[in-house]
Amino acid sequence: MHRADQPPSRRAFLDITGTTVAAGLLAGCSGDSDRPDRPASSASATPAPVPATGRHQAGVTLPRAAQSHLLALVADLDATVAPGPLLAELGEAIRTLTAGSDPRLLGLSPGDVTVTVGVGPRLVRTVGAALPGAADLPRFSRERIAPRARGGDLLIQICAGDALLVPVVAAALLDQAGDRVRERWRQYGRRGTEVPVAEGRTAPRNVLGFIDGIVGPHTTAERERDLWLPGPPAVAGGTLAVLRRMELDLTRFAALSVAEQEAIFGRRRAGGAPLSGGSVASAPALGAKTPDGRYLIPADAHVRRANPTVVGVGHMLRRSYSIDDPAPGLLFISFQNDLRTFTATLARMDTSDALLPFTTTTAGATFLILPGHGPRRPLGSALFG
């Protein structure tokens, strides 16, 4: 039986993965940095804490310098449970954990830990079928998803620079929820090495060796346009998340020549520049051709098939962590204020994207990431009262 078919035990929350590979396809947990919000520090220094309160939840664009470790936990609520009180309790627990005042931290400093909470389509539909986040994620090709690994009522995303914090915080939040939730699946991951891509901004290398997360809504204006939900009031300040866990055929990809690998991505492996020329920060020139009429960026290259301008959608804030349990691959997470941004992009990739044959999706879900919270504005209160 696949691991996703078996609800993990409460004790499983205390397991630290320890077996992640060294990169994440298409970025990481917190925002790629437009301008780092803290100076570079040694590995032994304690990172600055990240406020849990505000207009938006932490863990999407804050901290700007992304943490290395992630746990995504997907669960269902018991049918008799009212979401509002549970979410309010989780929000209060998040604030005490991130402030370092919760004894369930076991004496650990909270560092830069962030917790981001989302609710699934079933719960959103109980409030309004037309609300953002009420639509389920459609099915796509190259999926091998067990029933328990598709969908879910609750997402808890935990990110931290210190791997020890991730299972400790998860255990505390599971303790807070008690028997009101039932776990579907969970995934640990690790972010790859950061590479400079523009002044004041970096992106990580993925497990296939390429720089990822170069394109996205990086400025405040871009994020207001493509990332944050403007309304209605119940969801304003939130966003929509898509999670896809994918196995990668690393052996087959590694057997290709560098030129063949670059043709699949449409970028140079070493520096990240598009095959049409320029620097890593240059926009791909999709119309550029060789003297004999061939596209410099192949017709099925990933950067062409997933290009938001060609698809006719906004930019996703793409995040991924590399994994090697249950199999080598990645956990892809995208944030956007319109689910079509993801679905239309993947539908176009499904028709002809040279990268997809190296992937098999084994888990998938979409969630409404709730607006920010604070002592006077409990988590989820705008939506569930």
C-alpha positions as CSV (number, residue, x, y, z in Angstrom):
1,M,0.0,0.0,0.0
2,H,1.3,3.5,-0.9
3,R,2.3,5.5,2.1
4,A,-0.3,8.2,1.2
5,D,-3.0,5.6,1.8
6,Q,-2.1,5.2,5.4
7,P,-2.8,8.1,7.9
8,P,0.5,8.6,9.7
9,S,0.5,8.2,13.5
10,R,0.7,11.2,15.9
11,R,4.2,10.0,16.6
12,A,5.2,10.4,13.0
13,F,5.1,14.1,13.4
14,L,8.2,13.9,15.5
15,D,10.2,12.3,12.7
16,I,12.8,14.5,11.0
17,T,13.2,13.5,7.4
18,G,17.0,13.9,7.2
19,T,17.0,12.5,3.7
20,T,16.2,15.4,1.4
21,V,18.2,16.1,-1.7
22,A,19.9,19.4,-2.2
23,A,17.5,21.5,-4.3
24,G,13.9,22.4,-5.1
25,L,12.4,22.8,-8.5
26,L,10.9,26.2,-9.1
27,A,12.0,27.9,-5.8
28,G,11.3,27.6,-2.0
29,C,8.9,28.3,0.9
30,S,9.2,32.0,1.5
31,G,9.5,34.8,-1.0
32,D,12.6,35.1,-3.3
33,S,14.3,38.2,-2.0
34,D,13.8,41.5,-3.8
35,R,16.0,43.0,-1.0
36,P,17.1,40.7,1.9
37,D,15.4,41.8,5.1
38,R,18.4,40.9,7.2
39,P,22.1,40.8,6.7
40,A,23.9,37.6,5.8
41,S,24.9,35.6,8.8
42,S,26.8,32.5,9.7
43,A,25.1,29.2,9.9
44,S,25.4,29.3,13.7
45,A,23.7,32.7,14.1
46,T,20.0,32.8,15.2
47,P,17.9,34.2,12.3
48,A,15.6,37.1,12.9
49,P,12.1,36.2,13.9
50,V,9.3,36.6,11.4
51,P,6.1,38.3,12.6
52,A,3.1,36.0,12.4
53,T,0.6,38.9,12.3
54,G,-0.3,41.3,9.6
55,R,-2.4,41.7,6.5
56,H,-1.0,38.5,5.0
57,Q,0.1,35.3,6.6
58,A,3.9,34.7,6.9
59,G,5.5,32.0,4.8
60,V,4.4,33.3,1.4
61,T,6.5,36.5,0.8
62,L,8.0,36.7,4.3
63,P,10.7,36.2,5.2
64,R,12.3,37.5,2.1
65,A,15.3,35.3,2.6
66,A,13.8,31.9,2.2
67,Q,14.2,29.2,4.8
68,S,15.8,25.9,3.9
69,H,13.3,23.4,5.4
70,L,9.6,22.8,4.9
71,L,6.8,20.5,6.1
72,A,3.5,20.5,4.2
73,L,0.8,18.8,6.2
74,V,-2.6,18.1,4.5
75,A,-5.5,17.0,6.7
76,D,-9.3,16.7,6.8
77,L,-11.6,18.1,9.5
78,D,-14.1,15.8,11.2
79,A,-17.5,16.4,9.7
80,T,-18.9,17.7,13.1
81,V,-16.1,20.3,13.5
82,A,-16.8,24.0,13.0
83,P,-13.8,25.5,11.2
84,G,-13.9,28.9,12.8
85,P,-13.0,27.9,16.4
86,L,-10.4,25.4,15.3
87,L,-8.7,28.0,13.0
88,A,-8.8,30.6,15.8
89,E,-7.1,28.2,18.2
90,L,-4.4,27.4,15.5
91,G,-3.8,31.0,14.9
92,E,-3.3,31.7,18.6
93,A,-0.9,28.7,18.8
94,I,1.0,30.0,15.8
95,R,1.5,33.3,17.5
96,T,2.8,31.8,20.8
97,L,5.0,29.3,18.9
98,T,6.6,32.0,16.7
99,A,7.0,34.3,19.7
100,G,8.9,31.6,21.6
101,S,6.4,31.6,24.5
102,D,4.9,28.2,24.0
103,P,6.4,25.4,26.2
104,R,5.7,22.9,23.4
105,L,8.8,24.4,21.7
106,L,10.8,22.3,24.2
107,G,13.3,25.2,24.8
108,L,14.2,25.7,21.2
109,S,14.4,29.3,19.8
110,P,11.7,29.8,17.2
111,G,14.2,31.5,14.9
112,D,12.6,32.3,11.5
113,V,9.9,29.7,11.7
114,T,6.7,30.5,9.8
115,V,3.3,28.7,9.7
116,T,0.9,29.3,6.8
117,V,-2.7,27.9,7.0
118,G,-5.0,27.2,4.1
119,V,-8.5,25.7,3.8
120,G,-9.7,23.4,1.0
121,P,-12.5,23.8,-1.5
122,R,-15.1,21.8,0.6
123,L,-14.8,24.2,3.5
124,V,-14.8,27.2,1.3
125,R,-18.0,26.0,-0.4
126,T,-19.8,25.8,2.9
127,V,-19.5,29.6,3.0
128,G,-20.0,30.4,-0.7
129,A,-19.7,28.3,-3.9
130,A,-18.6,31.4,-5.9
131,L,-15.8,32.3,-3.5
132,P,-12.1,32.1,-4.6
133,G,-10.8,28.7,-3.4
134,A,-14.2,26.9,-3.8
135,A,-13.1,25.1,-7.0
136,D,-11.3,21.7,-6.8
137,L,-8.1,21.2,-8.7
138,P,-8.8,19.4,-12.0
139,R,-7.0,16.2,-13.0
140,F,-4.1,16.3,-15.4
141,S,-2.0,13.7,-17.3
142,R,1.0,12.0,-15.8
143,E,-0.8,11.6,-12.4
144,R,-0.6,8.5,-10.1
145,I,-2.4,9.9,-7.1
146,A,-3.9,7.7,-4.4
147,P,-7.3,8.8,-3.1
148,R,-5.9,10.0,0.2
149,A,-3.2,12.1,-1.6
150,R,-5.8,14.1,-3.6
151,G,-7.5,17.2,-2.1
152,G,-8.0,17.9,1.6
153,D,-9.6,20.4,4.0
154,L,-6.6,21.9,5.7
155,L,-3.1,22.8,4.8
156,I,-0.5,23.6,7.4
157,Q,2.8,24.7,5.8
158,I,5.7,25.0,8.3
159,C,9.1,26.6,7.1
160,A,12.2,27.1,9.1
161,G,16.0,27.6,8.7
162,D,16.5,25.0,11.6
163,A,15.3,21.5,10.6
164,L,14.7,20.7,14.3
165,L,11.9,23.3,14.5
166,V,9.8,21.8,11.8
167,P,8.6,18.6,13.5
168,V,8.4,20.3,16.9
169,V,6.1,23.0,15.7
170,A,4.0,20.4,13.7
171,A,3.6,18.3,16.9
172,A,2.4,21.3,18.8
173,L,-0.2,22.3,16.2
174,L,-1.4,18.7,15.9
175,D,-1.7,18.6,19.7
176,Q,-3.8,21.8,19.5
177,A,-6.1,20.3,16.8
178,G,-6.5,17.0,18.6
179,D,-9.0,14.6,17.2
180,R,-10.7,17.3,15.2
181,V,-8.4,16.7,12.3
182,R,-7.3,13.5,10.4
183,E,-4.1,13.6,8.5
184,R,-4.1,12.8,4.7
185,W,-0.5,13.2,3.8
186,R,2.6,15.1,4.7
187,Q,5.8,16.0,2.9
188,Y,9.2,17.2,4.2
189,G,11.4,19.1,1.8
190,R,14.6,21.1,1.5
191,R,15.4,24.2,-0.5
192,G,18.4,24.3,-2.8
193,T,21.4,26.6,-2.9
194,E,20.6,30.2,-3.7
195,V,22.1,31.8,-6.8
196,P,22.1,35.6,-7.5
197,V,19.7,36.4,-10.4
198,A,19.3,40.2,-10.1
199,E,20.4,43.0,-7.8
200,G,19.2,42.1,-4.4
201,R,17.4,38.9,-5.5
202,T,18.3,35.2,-5.6
203,A,16.8,32.0,-6.7
204,P,17.7,28.4,-5.9
205,R,19.0,25.6,-8.0
206,N,16.7,22.6,-8.4
207,V,17.4,18.9,-8.1
208,L,18.0,18.8,-11.9
209,G,20.8,21.3,-11.6
210,F,19.0,24.4,-13.1
211,I,18.2,27.7,-11.5
212,D,14.5,28.0,-10.7
213,G,12.1,30.7,-9.6
214,I,13.6,33.3,-11.8
215,V,10.2,34.6,-13.2
216,G,7.5,35.6,-10.8
217,P,5.7,38.5,-9.1
218,H,8.6,40.0,-7.3
219,T,7.6,43.7,-6.8
220,T,4.8,45.0,-4.6
221,A,2.8,46.1,-7.7
222,E,3.2,42.6,-9.3
223,R,2.1,40.9,-6.1
224,E,-1.0,43.1,-5.8
225,R,-1.8,42.2,-9.4
226,D,-1.1,38.5,-9.5
227,L,-0.7,37.1,-6.0
228,W,-3.0,38.6,-3.3
229,L,-6.8,38.3,-3.5
230,P,-8.4,41.7,-3.6
231,G,-11.7,40.6,-2.4
232,P,-14.4,39.8,-1.4
233,P,-13.7,41.0,2.2
234,A,-13.9,37.4,3.5
235,V,-10.7,36.5,1.5
236,A,-9.0,39.8,0.9
237,G,-5.3,39.6,1.6
238,G,-5.2,35.8,1.1
239,T,-4.1,33.9,-1.9
240,L,-4.7,30.5,-3.6
241,A,-2.1,27.7,-3.3
242,V,-1.6,24.6,-5.4
243,L,0.5,21.7,-4.2
244,R,1.8,19.0,-6.4
245,R,4.2,16.3,-5.2
246,M,6.2,14.9,-8.2
247,E,8.6,12.0,-8.6
248,L,11.4,12.8,-11.0
249,D,13.3,10.4,-13.3
250,L,16.7,11.7,-12.3
251,T,18.6,8.9,-13.8
252,R,17.2,9.3,-17.3
253,F,17.6,13.1,-17.1
254,A,21.2,12.9,-16.0
255,A,22.0,10.6,-18.9
256,L,21.3,13.4,-21.4
257,S,24.0,15.7,-22.6
258,V,24.1,19.2,-21.1
259,A,22.8,20.6,-24.5
260,E,19.9,18.2,-24.4
261,Q,19.1,19.2,-20.8
262,E,19.3,22.9,-21.7
263,A,16.9,22.4,-24.7
264,I,14.3,20.8,-22.3
265,F,14.4,23.9,-20.0
266,G,15.2,26.6,-22.5
267,R,17.9,28.0,-20.3
268,R,21.6,27.5,-19.8
269,R,22.3,25.2,-16.9
270,A,25.4,26.9,-15.5
271,G,24.2,30.5,-15.5
272,G,20.4,30.4,-16.1
273,A,20.3,32.7,-19.1
274,P,17.7,31.9,-21.7
275,L,18.9,30.1,-24.8
276,S,17.9,33.2,-26.8
277,G,20.7,35.1,-25.1
278,G,21.3,37.7,-22.4
279,S,21.6,37.2,-18.6
280,V,19.8,35.1,-16.1
281,A,17.4,38.0,-15.6
282,S,16.7,38.5,-19.3
283,A,13.2,37.7,-20.6
284,P,13.3,34.7,-23.1
285,A,13.1,36.0,-26.7
286,L,10.6,33.4,-27.9
287,G,10.7,34.6,-31.5
288,A,14.5,34.5,-31.8
289,K,15.7,32.1,-34.5
290,T,19.0,30.7,-35.9
291,P,20.1,31.8,-39.4
292,D,18.5,28.6,-40.8
293,G,15.1,29.4,-39.2
294,R,15.1,27.2,-36.0
295,Y,13.9,28.7,-32.7
296,L,16.8,29.3,-30.3
297,I,14.3,28.3,-27.6
298,P,12.8,25.0,-28.8
299,A,9.0,24.8,-29.3
300,D,8.6,22.3,-26.5
301,A,11.0,24.0,-24.0
302,H,9.7,24.4,-20.5
303,V,10.2,28.2,-20.5
304,R,8.2,28.6,-23.7
305,R,5.3,26.2,-22.7
306,A,4.9,27.8,-19.2
307,N,5.5,31.4,-20.3
308,P,2.6,33.4,-18.7
309,T,2.4,35.9,-21.5
310,V,1.9,33.1,-24.1
311,V,-0.6,31.3,-21.8
312,G,-2.4,34.5,-21.2
313,V,-2.4,34.4,-17.4
314,G,-0.7,36.2,-14.5
315,H,2.5,35.2,-12.8
316,M,2.7,32.5,-10.2
317,L,4.8,32.8,-7.1
318,R,6.4,29.4,-7.5
319,R,7.9,27.5,-4.6
320,S,9.4,24.0,-4.5
321,Y,11.4,21.9,-2.1
322,S,13.3,18.8,-3.2
323,I,12.4,15.5,-1.6
324,D,13.7,11.9,-1.6
325,D,10.9,10.3,0.4
326,P,8.8,8.5,-0.8
327,A,10.9,8.9,-4.0
328,P,13.3,11.4,-5.4
329,G,11.5,14.5,-6.7
330,L,10.0,17.7,-5.6
331,L,7.1,19.3,-3.8
332,F,5.9,22.1,-6.1
333,I,3.8,24.9,-4.5
334,S,2.5,27.9,-6.4
335,F,0.6,30.9,-5.1
336,Q,-1.7,33.0,-7.3
337,N,-4.9,35.0,-7.0
338,D,-6.6,33.1,-9.8
339,L,-6.6,29.3,-10.0
340,R,-6.7,29.5,-13.8
341,T,-3.2,30.9,-13.6
342,F,-2.0,27.4,-12.6
343,T,-4.6,25.3,-14.5
344,A,-4.2,27.0,-17.8
345,T,-0.5,26.9,-17.6
346,L,-0.4,23.2,-16.8
347,A,-3.0,22.4,-19.5
348,R,-0.7,24.1,-22.1
349,M,2.3,22.2,-20.7
350,D,0.3,19.0,-21.0
351,T,0.1,19.3,-24.7
352,S,3.8,19.6,-25.3
353,D,6.4,20.3,-22.6
354,A,9.7,18.5,-22.8
355,L,10.1,18.5,-19.0
356,L,6.8,16.7,-18.2
357,P,7.9,13.2,-19.4
358,F,10.4,13.2,-16.6
359,T,7.7,13.7,-13.9
360,T,4.9,11.7,-12.3
361,T,2.6,13.5,-9.9
362,T,1.7,11.5,-6.8
363,A,-0.2,14.1,-4.7
364,G,-2.2,17.2,-5.5
365,A,-4.4,19.8,-3.8
366,T,-5.5,23.4,-3.8
367,F,-6.2,25.6,-0.8
368,L,-7.4,29.1,0.0
369,I,-4.5,30.6,2.0
370,L,-6.4,32.6,4.6
371,P,-5.9,36.4,5.1
372,G,-3.5,37.4,7.9
373,H,-4.5,37.3,11.5
374,G,-3.7,38.9,14.9
375,P,-5.0,39.0,18.5
376,R,-8.0,41.1,17.4
377,R,-8.5,39.3,14.1
378,P,-8.5,35.5,14.7
379,L,-7.2,33.3,11.9
380,G,-10.1,32.5,9.6
381,S,-12.6,34.8,11.2
382,A,-13.2,36.9,8.1
383,L,-14.4,33.8,6.3
384,F,-16.0,31.7,9.0
385,G,-16.9,34.2,11.6
